[in-house]
Amino acid sequence: MIESFANFLQNTGFYALISTGPVDAIKTIIMIAIACILLYLAIVKKFEPLLLLPIAFGMLLSNLPMIKDSSAIMMHTEFFTDPQYMIEGKYIDVGYICRHGGLLDLLYLGVKLGIYPPLIFVGIGCMTDFGPLIANPKSILLGAAAQFGVFFTFVGALVLSALIPSINFGVKEAASIGIIGGADGPTAIYVTKSLAPALLPAIAVAAYSYMALIPVIQPPIMKLMTRKKDRMVVMEQLRTVSKTEKILFPIIVTIVVALIIPDAVSLVGCLMLGNLMKESGVVDRLSKMAQNELMNIITLFLGVTVGATATASSFLSAQTIGIIVLGLIAFCFSTVGGLFLGDIMCWLTKGKVNPLIGSAGVSAVPMAARVSQVVGQKENPANFLLMHAMGPNVAGVIGSAVAAGVFLAMFGNL
Amino acid sequence: MYSEALLTGKNLPLSEALAMGGETTLLGLAIVFAVLIILMLVLMLFKVVFYKDPSKQTVSVDTAKSVEPAAEIMENTTDEEELVAVLTAAVAASLNTSTYNLRIKSYRRTDNKMPAWNKAGVTETINNRF
């Protein structure tokens, strides 16, 4: 009787918390506190709650105090990062994970094997209208210019690593941090799980938090980078786009991207598959399924498991602070890049292009386009930039996926 | 191919960080622009192949001629006073005041073809989700 009660006590979280020693116990408590703060941001402040809530709860689940080797542990990050558990010290051992892993380990395989982000892109493709982009092809360049922040931050991460001894970012880590500037969650996760899996939770949290903060981050930069006269520019109404064009577009984009940067095809190809399902109109059921049920299910799996990879040892470090700072820089400079080209286009067309649509070149569909609309309307209440901003906005999704492909091609095989 | 310092980030000299960063930035941005410029050219081709400008279509010329005078007559016969009355009432309703407190000095049609209530709805939706 007493023995079984003692056994029960040794299995409790309290015992696990006390038995780990004071330093680890404090770390565990800090991690749970961070998870609770993120939950607060998701629930009360409504920062991308669809993702931040599962991420925060996943973080909570994997940081609960558990005794070592307990069968109740849901997530073993070491299975995915520690060479000891891997085949030849390099490849994850799926069989071992299936036999010994918890629920979150099994779900995390979808991230690690690169399944979830492309599937989310199918759903995004079903919800995206490339019409404004087809109607105004020049706006696609703004989506390219807004990738400036991605590369600028890549440099920034390497420089930070050179200047501060306690922060060590190699090229792979720098690329994963830079891609935060693409303002595209699934793309950032896709790159990071391949190049720098240890940074995944910090990068995912930074990417989604800053995406939610776009209405706060962008407007001051937009005002700084543009002249009032240009902000008031009313753009010509977009031409109508035929169904044939909308159907051909996804097919051609997939082929062009595959020819130049094959590493981007798993993302761009899935995005275009979803878009073709929507535009063709012949697979209505699939399109509805992809943008609702499939996307919701994957979002839940992705969020919970990415959050669960946030362990005290990987998350509580100077590197995480570095990532948070660099992520903000990435967002700012992506906005700057888009606005800069917007200004040039405004000047070249002698005031036919409103430079404010440039900031929508960072992906974050449709939030960034809404910001352009709202800032533009403040200057000129009769101005409707929303559809004009949607062009660069959806181009940004393609642009950031191509930038991701560039990084994967350069550093994926190191 | 890359030095140990570049791979791990340990003891990375600043000069090497900047050189690697600059190189990647130039190459990366060039590739991103190249892909998107090709897509832009394809889209421009789309316009040439698929798009017929309705204002340049020959069919519409006849109808346009017959419609235009009718429209002019319509505008001329529109009762100015009635329009001003409607505008006054609308402004009074939205400002929550009486029509006696208002005087419409001038009115002007804005460029946007979207009806005002439609516009108000769109603005409200955007602000709600902002």
Boltz contact constraints between the chains, C-beta under 6 A:
constraints:
  - contact:
      token1: [A, 134]
      token2: [B, 43]
      max_distance: 6.0
  - contact:
      token1: [A, 137]
      token2: [B, 40]
      max_distance: 6.0
  - contact:
      token1: [A, 137]
      token2: [B, 43]
      max_distance: 6.0
  - contact:
      token1: [A, 137]
      token2: [B, 44]
      max_distance: 6.0
  - contact:
      token1: [A, 140]
      token2: [B, 36]
      max_distance: 6.0
  - contact:
      token1: [A, 140]
      token2: [B, 39]
      max_distance: 6.0
  - contact:
      token1: [A, 140]
      token2: [B, 40]
      max_distance: 6.0
  - contact:
      token1: [A, 144]
      token2: [B, 32]
      max_distance: 6.0
  - contact:
      token1: [A, 144]
      token2: [B, 33]
      max_distance: 6.0
  - contact:
      token1: [A, 144]
      token2: [B, 36]
      max_distance: 6.0
  - contact:
      token1: [A, 147]
      token2: [B, 32]
      max_distance: 6.0
  - contact:
      token1: [A, 151]
      token2: [B, 25]
      max_distance: 6.0
  - contact:
      token1: [A, 151]
      token2: [B, 28]
      max_distance: 6.0
  - contact:
      token1: [A, 151]
      token2: [B, 29]
      max_distance: 6.0
  - contact:
      token1: [A, 154]
      token2: [B, 21]
      max_distance: 6.0
  - contact:
      token1: [A, 154]
      token2: [B, 24]
      max_distance: 6.0
  - contact:
      token1: [A, 155]
      token2: [B, 21]
      max_distance: 6.0
  - contact:
      token1: [A, 158]
      token2: [B, 17]
      max_distance: 6.0
  - contact:
      token1: [A, 158]
      token2: [B, 21]
      max_distance: 6.0
  - contact:
      token1: [A, 159]
      token2: [B, 17]
      max_distance: 6.0
  - contact:
      token1: [A, 161]
      token2: [B, 9]
      max_distance: 6.0
  - contact:
      token1: [A, 161]
      token2: [B, 12]
      max_distance: 6.0
  - contact:
      token1: [A, 162]
      token2: [B, 12]
      max_distance: 6.0
  - contact:
      token1: [A, 162]
      token2: [B, 14]
      max_distance: 6.0
  - contact:
      token1: [A, 162]
      token2: [B, 17]
      max_distance: 6.0
  - contact:
      token1: [A, 168]
      token2: [B, 9]
      max_distance: 6.0
  - contact:
      token1: [A, 168]
      token2: [B, 10]
      max_distance: 6.0
  - contact:
      token1: [A, 169]
      token2: [B, 9]
      max_distance: 6.0
  - contact:
      token1: [A, 170]
      token2: [B, 7]
      max_distance: 6.0
  - contact:
      token1: [A, 170]
      token2: [B, 8]
      max_distance: 6.0
  - contact:
      token1: [A, 170]
      token2: [B, 9]
      max_distance: 6.0
  - contact:
      token1: [A, 171]
      token2: [B, 6]
      max_distance: 6.0
  - contact:
      token1: [A, 215]
      token2: [B, 130]
      max_distance: 6.0
  - contact:
      token1: [A, 242]
      token2: [B, 50]
      max_distance: 6.0
  - contact:
      token1: [A, 244]
      token2: [B, 50]
      max_distance: 6.0
  - contact:
      token1: [A, 245]
      token2: [B, 46]
      max_distance: 6.0
  - contact:
      token1: [A, 245]
      token2: [B, 50]
      max_distance: 6.0
  - contact:
      token1: [A, 252]
      token2: [B, 42]
      max_distance: 6.0
  - contact:
      token1: [A, 256]
      token2: [B, 38]
      max_distance: 6.0
  - contact:
      token1: [A, 260]
      token2: [B, 35]
      max_distance: 6.0
  - contact:
      token1: [A, 370]
      token2: [B, 126]
      max_distance: 6.0
  - contact:
      token1: [A, 373]
      token2: [B, 126]
      max_distance: 6.0
  - contact:
      token1: [A, 382]
      token2: [B, 110]
      max_distance: 6.0
  - contact:
      token1: [A, 382]
      token2: [B, 112]
      max_distance: 6.0
  - contact:
      token1: [A, 399]
      token2: [B, 32]
      max_distance: 6.0
  - contact:
      token1: [A, 402]
      token2: [B, 32]
      max_distance: 6.0
  - contact:
      token1: [A, 402]
      token2: [B, 35]
      max_distance: 6.0
  - contact:
      token1: [A, 403]
      token2: [B, 32]
      max_distance: 6.0
  - contact:
      token1: [A, 406]
      token2: [B, 28]
      max_distance: 6.0
  - contact:
      token1: [A, 406]
      token2: [B, 31]
      max_distance: 6.0
